[in-house]
Amino acid sequence: MHLILIISGILITLFLFILVLILRGFQDKSEPHLDYIVVLGAQMRGMIPSRTLQNRLDKAYAYLMKNQGTMVIVSGGQGHDELITEAEGMYQYLCKRGIAPVRIRKEDTSTNTHRNLINSRALIEPEAFVGIVSSDYHIFRALCLAQKAGYRQVYGIPAPSEPLLLIKNITREILAVIKDGLMGHL
């Protein structure tokens, strides 16, 4: 019985510790005039970005409008239930909003955050200052993965998430942090 209590206490402490780290990612610490921003993909619904992806794209658009010299990498492959790659959907969305196509690079082969960041890294100069645009609950893990992938100067640019899905998303993110930690990605 004591062992069960000890293990439960350790697990609860671990979950709370990771929760605090995730919640710290909600703070926007984006630096102005970054060389690149990388927008991490999320589901496309037909030819339209999901609400999660649209929130990320709107955050990227606002940053790009304020920082005209910043390039953007849209990163995401094509899921089995998607008509086009996430990168293509993001490219079209940003172009329709007025971002010049010459400012956008597509990384369209990745299927998870770890690969998004590794594949996008190949499109960026080694010493570049980079912002990662993702959902607020996802910033902590994305920054850890980016640093592990070799990004030298990296900053989080959190997009707002859907309040009704926040508990589910944070719970999934805690489990993803643990999984990526165990796999050696963090």
N, C-alpha and C positions, 0 to 999 in steps of 0.2 A: 504494500500500500504506500509506504514511504517513497519507494522508487517511482511509482506512478505520479505522485505529487511533485517530486523533484523534476521528472521529465516534463510534466505539464507546465511547471513553473519556468523551465528553460525555454520551452516552445512559446509560451505567452510572452516572455521577455524578448525573445528573438523577433516575434511578430511586431511587438510594440516598437522595438528599435528600428526595424525596417520601415514601419509606418511613419515614424518621425523623419527618417531620411527622405521618404517619398514626399511627405508634406512640405519639406523644405524646397523641393523642386517646383512648387507652385509659385514661388517668388520669381518675378521676371528680373533677371540680372543681365539681360542682353546688352552687349556693348554696341555703341554706334560704329558704323563704318567697318564692319567685318568684311573680310575678303569674300567669304561664301556663307550662305546658309544652306543647310540640308533639311528638306522637308521629308519626314518619314511618312511612308504610305499607310493607308488604311483602306477599308473596303470601298470599291466602286459599286454603285447600284445601276447597272446598265451603263449609260454614258455619263452618269451624274455621280459626283462624289457623295459618299455617305455624310451624314451630319458631322461625324467626328473628323473626317478628312476635310470637309469644308471649313470647319473651325481652324484647322491647322493651316489651310491655304489662305484664309482671311488674315491670320496672324502673320504669315509670310508676306502677303501682299502689303500689309501696313508697314512692315519693316522695309521692304524693298522700295516703297514709295518715299520713305524718309531717308534712305541710303542708296542713292542712285548708282553708286559705284560697286555695289555688292552683287555678286553672281549668285544664282540659286541652282541647287541640284535637287531635282524631284526624284525620289527613290522608292521604287516598289514594282514588283513583278505582277504577273497575272495569276490570280487564283482560279481554281477550277470553275467557280461560279461567276467569273467576271468576263465581260465582253472584250475589254481592252486592259492593258497594263495600268496599274495605278499611276505609274510615271506619265504615261500618255494622257490619262485623265487629268492629272495635275497640270501638265503642260498646257492642255487646252483651256483649262479653267483660268490659269494665270494669263495666258495670251488674250483671252476674251476680256479680261479685266484691264488690259493695257500694258502688261509687262512685255517688253520687247523679247522676241524669241531668241535673239543673240545673247541674252542674259541667262538663259535657261539651259541646263544640261540635264539629260535624262539618264538615270540608272534604272534599267527596266528588267533586271533578272533576279533580284533578291526576293525572298519569300518570308523573311523574318527580320527583326531589328538588328540582330548580330550581322547578318549578311548585308542589310541596307548600309550599315556603317562601313563595313570592310570594302564593299564594292564602290561606294561613293568616295571613299578615301583615295582610291586609285585615280579619281578625276580631279584631285586637288593637289596643289603644290605643297611640298612637305612643311614649309614654315607658315602656311596660311592661318589666319585667324578665322575660326568657323563657329557659326551658331547652329544649334540643332533645334529645329522646330518640331514639336510633338505635343501631345496632350499633356496637360499639367501633371497628371498622375504618373506619366511615363518618363518625365525628364530625368529623374535621378538615375534610373537604369540606363537610359540612352547615353547620358554623359559618361557613366562608368564604362559602358561598352565602347564608346568613342575613344576614350583614353587608352583602353586596352588595344584598340585597333590602330593606335599610333597618331591620333590627332594630338598636336602639341598645344595649341591654344584653342580651347573649346568652351563654349558658353551655351546655356540653356535658354530657349525662347519658348515658354509654355503657352499653349493655346488653351482656352477654356474648354472644360469637358461638360458633358450633359449631367446636371445635378441629380437627376433621377437614377442615373447609372453609376454614380460615383462609388458607392459602397461596393458594388460588384466589381468595378474596374480596379479599385484599390486592392481588394482581396486577391484578384487575379494577378495584379502586379507584384504583390508581396510574394506569391508563389513563384512568379517568373524570376524575381530577384534571387530567390533561393535556388531555383533550377539553374540559372546562369552561373551563380556562384559555385555550385557543385560541378558544373561542366567546365569551370575554369575560364569562363568568358569575362568575368568581372575582375 
